[in-house]
Amino acid sequence: MPLNSIPATTTRAGLEAKREAAEGKLSVDVGFWGGVVPGNTGELRALWEAGVLGFKCFMAPSGVPEFGHVGEAELREAMPVLAELGAPLLVHAEAPGPLERATADVATLDPRRYATYLRSRPGAAEIEAIELLVRLCREYGTRIHVVHLATAQAVPLLRRARDEGLPVTVETCPHYLHFAAEEIADGATELKCAPPIRRLANREGLWNALRDGVIDLVASDHSPAPPEMKQVGGGDFLRAWGGIPSLQLTLSVVWRGARARGYTAAQVAEWMCAAPARLAGLQGRKGAIAPGADADLVAWDPGAELTVEPHLLHQRHQFSPYAGLRLPGVVLGTWLRGERIHDGAALSPPSGRTLQRTPTA
């Protein structure tokens, strides 16, 4: 993703700096998204020609000053350019107006209560943002991808957009498919993310939308942070960093919920492999076991179980909201372009490459 790095990937120079920084450090093949921020419309074509897979923007503050959020005016500048390029725009779809009003409403409430945080980011913010995106998509024809959808209330709106033939795709995340607001203890800031984890009925609505094809894919939205940024021990939801580290556990978490609802491993592979490859323009190379594709493979035992122990996680900060959870689907090995890079426990030395979309003429 284009943020949480300095410089952010909002210029060609920023992209080259990131590629240089990643050289020799990648465990898997990685492609980069560019960013859409206020004032960088003139950089978008150069980023695309340099091989970014698409672009990401926020419609509400991102939490970092170097990656500003965009409103309708900025989207109207960027979307015609992206439509001409054929580039997808990945959008954090929360409108700032409902968030600002809700934040004012909770100003005097206990910040340790999860109910306070949930109230501060209402589903109305997602719906208002998606309504604007659909309207602009209809006008410009830009490919729109809604990242980390959290509210099932937006599903009818998205279904209508798809039925209309608009190029709108959607993802949700493992934490929205596994956790529910009723189960989150006060002070459990390790479960803070934006948009927030909503209620049980909402969770089932997201699963149903995956089944029906309204939601296209499941992405980890991996967002680790040091314990002090997550307010671990302090428990202040309004001050804690919003993000959940899920990358290593996403397959098992999603499989647990999918299996319980009668979905198949083939459906999980579509949500987590084939559909993401199509979004990134890497179909035919990534996301499938097929002649001509990279031999990126995972061997896993869908019936075996593992207990999540933080010290076994490969992420930098070894704490997790999934700690202690018993999950089915144990990874036995991983191959990158035909070479084994993970034996079920240890990772091999980095052998990943930076992926570049083939430049257009």
C-alpha positions in Angstrom: 0.0 0.0 0.0 1.2 3.5 -0.7 1.2 4.9 2.8 2.9 4.1 6.1 6.2 4.7 4.4 8.1 7.9 3.9 8.1 9.0 1.2 4.5 7.8 0.5 4.1 6.3 -3.0 2.4 9.4 -4.4 5.2 10.3 -6.9 7.4 8.3 -9.3 10.4 9.2 -7.1 8.5 7.8 -4.0 7.8 4.6 -5.9 11.5 4.2 -6.9 12.6 4.9 -3.3 10.2 2.2 -2.0 11.4 -0.4 -4.6 15.0 0.4 -3.7 14.3 0.0 0.0 12.6 -3.4 -0.6 15.4 -4.9 -2.7 16.7 -8.1 -1.2 14.2 -8.0 1.7 11.0 -9.6 0.2 9.9 -13.0 1.3 7.3 -13.2 -1.5 6.7 -11.3 -4.8 5.3 -7.9 -4.1 3.6 -5.3 -6.3 3.1 -1.7 -5.3 0.0 0.5 -5.4 0.3 4.2 -6.0 -1.6 6.8 -4.0 -4.2 9.5 -4.9 -3.8 12.5 -2.5 -4.7 16.1 -2.9 -2.6 17.8 -5.5 -0.9 14.7 -7.1 -3.1 14.2 -10.2 -0.2 15.2 -12.4 1.8 12.3 -11.0 -0.7 9.5 -11.7 0.3 8.8 -15.3 4.0 8.6 -14.5 3.3 6.2 -11.6 1.1 4.1 -13.9 3.8 4.0 -16.6 6.3 3.0 -14.0 4.3 -0.1 -13.3 2.1 0.4 -10.2 -0.8 -2.0 -10.1 -3.4 0.7 -9.4 -4.1 3.5 -6.9 -5.3 3.8 -3.3 -7.0 6.8 -1.7 -8.8 7.7 1.6 -12.0 9.6 1.7 -11.5 10.3 5.5 -8.2 11.1 7.3 -5.7 8.3 6.9 -4.1 8.9 10.3 -0.7 10.0 8.8 -0.1 13.6 7.6 1.9 12.6 4.5 -1.1 10.8 2.9 -4.0 13.3 2.9 -7.6 12.3 2.2 -9.6 13.3 -0.9 -13.1 14.6 -1.4 -15.4 14.9 -4.4 -13.4 17.7 -5.9 -10.1 15.7 -5.9 -11.9 12.5 -7.1 -13.3 14.5 -10.0 -9.7 15.5 -10.9 -8.2 12.0 -10.6 -11.0 9.7 -11.9 -11.0 10.8 -15.5 -7.2 10.2 -15.6 -7.5 6.8 -14.1 -10.4 5.9 -16.4 -8.2 6.8 -19.4 -5.4 4.7 -18.1 -7.7 1.8 -17.2 -6.3 1.8 -13.6 -8.3 0.7 -10.6 -8.9 3.1 -7.7 -8.9 1.4 -4.3 -10.9 3.4 -1.8 -11.1 3.6 1.9 -14.8 4.4 1.8 -15.8 6.4 4.9 -17.2 9.9 4.4 -15.8 12.5 6.8 -19.1 14.3 7.6 -20.7 11.4 9.5 -17.4 10.6 11.2 -17.0 14.2 12.4 -20.6 14.3 13.7 -20.2 11.0 15.5 -16.9 12.0 17.0 -18.5 15.0 18.5 -21.3 12.8 19.9 -18.9 10.5 21.8 -16.6 13.2 23.1 -17.9 12.8 26.7 -18.2 9.0 26.6 -15.8 6.5 28.1 -13.0 5.9 25.5 -12.3 2.5 27.0 -15.7 1.1 25.9 -15.9 -0.6 22.6 -19.4 0.8 22.2 -18.0 4.3 22.2 -15.6 3.5 19.4 -18.3 1.7 17.4 -20.6 4.7 17.8 -17.8 7.0 16.6 -17.6 5.3 13.1 -21.2 4.6 12.0 -22.1 2.6 9.0 -23.6 5.7 7.6 -20.1 7.0 6.8 -19.4 3.9 4.6 -22.8 4.2 2.9 -22.4 7.9 2.1 -18.9 7.4 0.7 -20.0 4.4 -1.5 -23.0 6.4 -2.8 -20.6 9.1 -4.0 -18.2 6.5 -5.5 -21.0 4.8 -7.4 -22.3 8.2 -8.7 -18.8 9.2 -9.9 -18.1 5.7 -11.4 -21.3 6.0 -13.4 -20.1 9.4 -14.7 -16.5 8.6 -15.5 -16.4 4.8 -15.9 -13.4 4.5 -13.6 -12.7 1.1 -12.1 -13.6 1.4 -8.3 -12.6 -1.1 -5.6 -14.0 -0.6 -2.1 -11.5 -1.8 0.4 -12.3 -3.4 3.7 -16.1 -3.2 3.6 -17.3 -3.5 7.2 -21.1 -2.7 6.9 -23.5 -5.1 5.4 -25.9 -2.2 5.1 -24.0 -1.2 1.9 -24.6 -4.5 0.2 -27.9 -3.6 -1.5 -26.3 -0.4 -2.9 -23.3 -2.4 -4.2 -25.6 -5.0 -5.7 -27.5 -2.4 -7.7 -24.2 -0.9 -9.0 -23.1 -4.3 -10.1 -26.5 -5.1 -11.7 -26.2 -1.8 -13.6 -22.9 -3.0 -15.0 -20.7 -0.5 -13.3 -17.0 -1.6 -12.8 -17.2 -1.7 -9.0 -15.6 -4.5 -6.9 -15.5 -5.0 -3.2 -13.5 -6.7 -0.5 -13.9 -7.5 3.2 -11.4 -8.8 5.7 -10.9 -11.7 8.1 -11.6 -9.7 11.2 -15.0 -8.6 10.0 -15.8 -12.2 9.1 -14.6 -13.6 12.5 -15.2 -11.1 15.3 -18.4 -9.3 16.3 -18.9 -6.2 18.4 -20.9 -8.1 21.1 -17.8 -10.2 21.8 -15.2 -7.3 22.1 -14.3 -6.5 25.7 -13.9 -2.9 26.8 -10.2 -1.9 26.6 -9.4 -4.6 24.0 -7.8 -2.1 21.7 -5.9 -4.8 19.8 -9.3 -5.1 17.9 -9.5 -1.5 16.9 -9.6 -1.1 13.1 -11.3 1.4 10.7 -14.0 0.9 9.7 -14.8 -0.9 13.0 -15.9 -4.5 13.6 -19.7 -4.4 13.7 -22.4 -6.6 15.2 -23.2 -10.3 14.8 -26.0 -9.8 12.3 -23.7 -7.6 10.2 -21.1 -10.3 10.1 -23.5 -12.8 8.7 -24.6 -10.2 6.1 -20.9 -10.0 4.9 -20.7 -13.8 4.6 -23.9 -13.8 2.6 -22.6 -11.1 0.3 -19.4 -13.2 -0.3 -21.6 -16.2 -1.1 -23.7 -14.1 -3.6 -20.7 -12.6 -5.3 -21.5 -9.0 -4.2 -18.2 -9.0 -2.2 -15.5 -10.3 -4.6 -12.6 -11.1 -2.3 -11.1 -11.2 1.2 -7.9 -9.2 1.9 -5.9 -9.3 5.1 -5.7 -5.5 5.5 -2.6 -6.4 7.5 -1.8 -3.4 9.7 0.7 -4.1 12.5 1.8 -1.5 15.0 3.9 -1.4 18.2 2.0 -2.2 21.4 2.3 1.4 22.6 0.6 2.7 19.5 -2.2 0.2 20.0 -2.7 1.4 23.6 -2.1 -2.2 24.8 -2.6 -1.9 28.6 -4.1 1.5 28.3 -7.3 0.5 26.5 -8.2 3.9 25.0 -10.0 3.1 21.7 -10.1 6.7 20.6 -6.3 7.1 20.9 -5.2 3.7 19.7 -3.8 3.0 16.3 -6.5 1.4 14.0 -5.2 -1.7 12.4 -5.1 -5.5 12.9 -2.2 -7.7 11.8 -3.8 -10.7 10.0 -1.5 -11.7 7.2 -0.1 -15.0 8.5 -3.5 -16.1 9.9 -5.9 -15.0 7.2 -6.2 -18.4 5.5 -7.0 -20.2 8.7 -9.4 -17.5 10.0 -11.4 -17.4 6.8 -11.4 -21.2 6.4 -12.8 -21.5 10.0 -15.8 -19.3 9.2 -16.2 -20.7 5.6 -16.2 -24.3 6.7 -18.7 -23.6 9.5 -21.1 -22.1 6.9 -20.7 -24.9 4.3 -18.4 -23.1 1.9 -15.7 -24.9 0.1 -11.9 -24.6 -0.3 -12.5 -23.7 -3.9 -14.6 -20.7 -2.9 -11.9 -19.6 -0.4 -9.3 -19.9 -3.2 -11.4 -17.7 -5.4 -11.8 -15.0 -2.7 -8.2 -15.0 -1.6 -6.2 -15.9 -4.8 -7.9 -15.6 -8.1 -10.0 -12.4 -7.4 -7.1 -10.4 -5.9 -4.9 -11.3 -8.9 -7.6 -10.0 -11.2 -7.8 -6.8 -9.2 -4.1 -6.2 -9.5 -3.9 -7.1 -13.2 -1.8 -10.2 -12.5 -4.2 -12.9 -13.7 -2.5 -15.5 -15.8 0.6 -15.1 -13.7 -0.6 -15.1 -10.1 -3.6 -16.4 -8.3 -4.1 -19.8 -10.0 -2.6 -23.2 -10.5 -2.4 -23.3 -14.2 0.0 -23.8 -17.2 2.0 -20.6 -17.7 1.4 -19.2 -14.2 4.0 -18.8 -11.5 4.2 -21.9 -9.3 3.1 -20.1 -6.2 1.7 -22.9 -4.1 0.6 -23.6 -0.5 0.2 -27.0 0.9 -2.2 -27.1 3.9 -4.2 -29.6 5.9 -7.8 -28.2 6.1 -8.6 -30.6 9.0 -5.6 -30.1 11.2 -5.8 -27.3 13.9 -3.4 -24.9 15.3 -3.4 -22.7 18.4 -2.3 -19.1 17.8 0.7 -18.4 19.9 2.2 -14.9 19.4 5.8 -16.1 19.5 5.2 -18.2 16.4 4.1 -15.2 14.4 6.6 -13.8 11.8 5.4 -10.2 12.1 7.6 -7.7 13.9 5.3 -7.0 16.8 4.3 -10.4 18.3 0.9 -9.7 19.7 -2.4 -10.6 18.1 -6.2 -10.4 18.7 -6.3 -14.0 17.6 -3.9 -15.1 20.4 -5.1 -18.3 22.0 -7.7 -19.0 19.3 -7.9 -22.6 17.9 -8.0 -22.5 14.1 -8.4 -25.2 11.4 -6.3 -25.3 8.3 -2.6 -25.7 9.0 -0.1 -24.6 6.4 2.5 -27.3 5.7 4.6 -25.5 3.2 4.8 -22.6 0.7 6.4 -22.4 -2.7 7.3 -19.2 -4.6 7.8 -19.7 -8.3 8.4 -23.4 -7.7 10.9 -22.9 -4.9 10.0 -23.9 -1.3 10.3 -20.8 0.9 8.4 -22.0 4.1 8.4 -25.4 5.7 5.4 -24.9 8.0 7.6 -23.1 10.6 10.6 -21.3 9.3 11.0 -18.9 6.3 13.8 -19.2 3.8 16.1 -16.3 3.1 14.3 -13.6 1.1 13.9 -14.4 -2.6 10.9 -12.3 -3.6 10.8 -9.9 -6.5 9.0 -6.6 -7.0 6.2 -7.0 -9.5 5.5 -4.4 -12.1 2.5 -4.1 -14.3 3.5 -4.2 -17.9 3.8 -0.6 -19.1 1.2 0.4 -21.7 2.3 2.1 -25.0 
